[in-house]
Amino acid sequence: MSSSDLPAVTDRPPRPVFLVSDGTGITAETFAHSILTQFEMRFRLIRLPFVDSVDKAYEAASRINEVERVEGVRPIVFTTLVNSKANAIVTRTRGLVLDMFQKFIEPLEHELELKSTHAIGRFHQNADSDAYKNRIEAINFSLAHDDGQSDKNLESADVILVGVSRSGKTPTSLYLALQYGVKAANYPLIPDDFERGRLPSTLTHFKHKLFGLSINPTRLSEIRNERRPGSKYASIENCRYEVNEAEAMMRREGIKWLSSTHKSIEEIATTILQEVRLERDGY
């Protein structure tokens, strides 16, 4: 069948997708999201976490087969099951089973000449590790230093995000903390700063830690109107003024920056990690 023979995307009901895991399913969902976003069609996610026994595997298999029978379409199944017996049960269902461990763990065992631990939920057993504790500490730091509410211990910050209000500083700070253990503070640039023509005095000692976020004025106005409709704060004229002044200040101060308008939080965070050279251990 050629691509021209396929039904239009809008003509297809959402395809059922099962995420089967012996733990929380975060790994399976992240992987599935990365793959499925490559296809311009709708999917319905059905999460089956904590399938950590043979009995639960039979229950999962029954649900997969029932969906196939009722909907008349083959479900897509992403699995991260360590237990070989449980995995075999799910694999024998009438779904298209994409076994992440079989695809990646077995080739790595061969290449590394080392057997994997095959430990259920191993990724989530690291709550006592230094890396986990660092992430929790970074999250607390980012929350305490959100939107310039505290200037204490800024010397401990790995990065300080600056930009106008609603340009994406807070979600980026929290993502950096949660995913990478980065202590990210964020500080808003406001009209008072533009009138003075210089950075807030709190930040002048930490210029080497600054990274700027900007945004398209029209998009900024839309976001602000959701929060404070009809206000001067949200007006397109004010948004243009603040964005122009903020970008001028960042150029003048030699601060690296990017526009968040068409970038995801993941893309922004990755760029920041590269630009400010924040090296982080893996696992």
Secondary structure, 3 states (H helix, E strand, C coil): CCHHHCCCHHHCCCEEEEEEECCCCHHHHHHHHHHHCCCCCCEEEEEECCCCCHHHHHHHHHHHHHHHHHHCCCCEEEEECCCHHHHHHHHCCCCEEEEHHHHHHHHHHHHHCCCCCCCCCHHHHCCCCHHHHHHHHHHHHHHHCHHHCCCCCHHHCCEEEEECCCCCHHHHHHHHHHHHCCCEEEEECCHHHHHHCCCCHHHHHHHHHEEEEECCHHHHHHHHHHHCCCCHHHCHHHHHHHHHHHHHHHHHHCCCEEECCCCCHHHHHHHHHHHCCCCCCCC
